[in-house]
Amino acid sequence: MFNALVMEKDEESGLASPVIKQLSDEDLPHGEVRVAVEYSTVNYKDGLCLSPKGGGLVRNYPHVPGIDYAGTVETSSDDRYKPGDKVVLTGWRVGEAHWGGYAQKASALADWLVPLPDGLSPRQAMAVGTAGFTAMLAVMALEDHGMKPGTGPVLVTGAAGGVGSVATAILANLGYEVAAVTGRPETGDYLKSLGATTIVPRDDLNETTKRPLESETWAGCVDAVGGEMLARVLGQMKYGASVAAVGLAGGAALPATVIPFLLRGVNLLGIDSVMQPYDNRLRAWRRIATDLPMDKLDSMIQPASLKDLPQLGSEILKGQVKGRVVVDVNS
């Protein structure tokens, strides 16, 4: 028997609520690899899945949420994994359409897993999680499109959130000058401790402008906000620079013009972490193990247990979670 947080739907009200209960191996879905989960985390999608209506992501109940997990292989029918191997899982709609990481055991297809790189523990992997994995994908995409240290400041929007925190730490460690955008002034010291050189108040970029181009300021940008802020930032990019779009905390609309693309050769790069090919996942996790300073990662961690998840799910939807939540499913 093992513990799991299960979302159970009330048929009369149509609303779901979380219950921590004991399950058995027979309750696990079919999968090629069974994993003893050690740690999970809390992302924005997790907050949606923990909400009474499932955020439009959960289709079937009862459901075990948790879009990320890391742990140890118990059994495997796939030659790539053997008992005792450390593995990490992000994406593939796990925790949404499939059994997730808010349980002490999980079962998954072998293609969904990635071997944990040397030097990275399951706890550290979940301090990274989907948010940090996405941040690394964004940095890689920007570098693949020519971004280099020394060419100017790199902007990170939503910098105190999960993606932004890891992006700030990685970029600073790689030698970039990082300008961190936040609407929470109290996070300024935290962001500077991660390596940010400049704190940009959110209000400085939140207002739209009628000018399609402003002064060339940013050599690159990791954008977790979208909406009006992304439209404004596009007009401030240096010639040939790129923006990696990773989120839409500020809205899905993009009230922009094509002028930055046509006159400055600006690139808008879409970053998806859910369906990333296996080889690029390996590349990203290996880069995380070498390019993310572990002392900075440790400073981002907010520890939690299964019983804390309903409250944390609500808080992350309100933008009240700083850094990275690491859920010890065995505590």
C-alpha positions, 0 to 999 in steps of 0.5 A, a space after each residue: 500500500 502507498 499514499 496518494 493525493 487523489 482528486 475525487 469528483 462529487 457527481 451532484 455538484 460536479 466539483 472535485 476535491 483532494 483526498 489523501 488515501 492509501 492505494 495498492 499496486 493494482 490501482 496503478 495504470 498500465 506502464 512499462 516502468 514502475 517508479 517509487 516516487 521520491 519528490 514532486 513539485 507544484 507548477 501552475 498546471 498543478 494548481 489548475 488540476 488541484 482546483 474544483 473544476 480541474 482547470 479544463 485539464 483533467 478529464 477523468 476522475 478519480 485522478 492523481 495530479 502532479 505533472 512532475 516527479 523523480 524517483 527510483 525504478 522499481 520494475 521495468 519491462 524496457 531494457 533502458 531502465 533497471 531497478 535502482 535507476 534514478 529517473 525524472 519525468 516532466 510533460 507528456 500530459 502526466 498529471 493531467 490526462 495520466 496518473 501523476 506524481 502526487 503519490 508514492 508510486 507511479 507507472 509510466 511509459 519508458 519513452 516519457 522518462 529521462 535518466 537523472 544526470 550524474 550530480 543531480 539528486 531527485 530532490 534537486 531535479 524537482 527543485 528544477 521540475 517543469 519550470 526549470 526544464 522550460 527555463 533551460 529549453 528557453 536559454 538553449 533556444 536563445 543561444 541556438 539563435 545567436 545570443 552570447 554573453 557580453 552583447 547586452 542585458 537579457 530580460 527575464 519577465 515574471 522573474 520571481 516565479 518558477 521559470 523566471 527564478 531558474 532562468 535568472 540563475 542559469 543566465 547569471 551563471 553563464 555570464 549574462 547580465 540579467 534584468 529581472 522583471 517583477 511586480 513584487 518589490 519584496 522579491 528584489 533581494 531574492 532575485 539579486 541573490 540568484 544573480 540578477 544585476 537589475 530589477 525592473 518594476 513590472 509597471 515599467 513594461 506593462 503599459 502598451 505604447 503606440 510606437 512599434 519600436 523603442 530604443 534597442 535595449 535587450 540582447 535576449 528575453 525569457 518571457 513568462 508573461 505574454 500579453 501586453 508586456 511581450 508586445 512591449 518587449 518585442 519593440 525593445 529588442 536589439 537587432 537580430 535578438 530573440 524572445 523565448 516565449 514560455 508562458 502567458 501569466 499576463 494573457 494569451 493575446 499579443 497586441 503587437 505589430 510585425 515591425 520588430 520582425 521586419 525592421 530589426 529581425 527580431 525572433 519570437 521563439 515558442 518554447 514547449 516542454 510537454 512534447 519535447 523529443 527525447 534527445 533534446 530532453 537529455 540535452 536540457 537535463 545535462 545542461 541543467 546539471 552543469 549550468 545551474 548552480 546548485 547553491 542557487 537552486 537550494 535557495 529557491 526551495 520551499 519544502 512541502 508534503 502531500 497535505 500542503 498541496 491543496 493550499 499551494 495549488 490555490 496560492 500558485 494560481 494567485 501568483 503567491 508562490 516564490 521560487 520552487 516548491 519541492 514536495 516530499 511525497 514520503 513525508 
